[in-house]
């Protein structure tokens, strides 16, 4: 996102060199950001469980809670 924001002022090759990112990695990341989040609903469910329990549940309890809901 930073490279895209600065791309209007600076050449892409200079920005990639400064960040240490290869051109193929830049274009790969740009394409993957267009895809929908595969685990978006699961992430939301984990956050809901975590905050419903006053941020006291660790990953084991969150996992058990999700499994018992199924």
N, C-alpha and C positions, 0 to 999 in steps of 0.2 A: 504494500500500500504506500509505503514511503517512496519507493522508486516511482510509482505511478504519479504521485503528487509532484515530484521534482522533475519528472520527465519532460515537462514543457519548457523548463529552463536549461536543462543540461542534457547532453547526449546519453543515450542508454548505456553505451559501452563504458563511459566514465563512471556512471552511477553503479554499475555492476562491479567494476574494478574496486571502487571505494568500499562497497559493502562485502566484497569477497564472494559474491554469488555468481555462479555460472549462468550463462544465457539460457541453457536448457532448463535449469532449476527454476529460473524466473518464469519462464513460460509454462512450466509444469504447475507451479503454484498458482499462476493466474487462471489456468483452466480448472484446477480443483476447487477454487473458490466459487466458481459458477455452479458447481454441483450442489444439490441439497444435502443437508447434514443427515448422514445415514443413521446416526444414533441420537438425533435431536429429541425425540419423545422420551427416550430412556434417560437422557441427561436431565430433562425437565423433571421426570419422576424422581430421580435420585436427589435433586436439589429440594424438591418438595418434601420428601421424607426427612432429609437432613434438617431443614428449617422448621418443620413441624415438631421436631423433637429437640428444640432449643440448641441445635448444632452440637449435640452430644453423641450422636451416632457415628460410629466409624464405618469403614467399608464392610466389615463382617455383618453388623446389624442391619445396615442398609440392604445388603444382599439377601439376608434372611427375610426381611420385610417384603422385598419385591417377590421373592419366591413363594411366600405364603399368600400373597394376593392372587397368584395365578391359579 
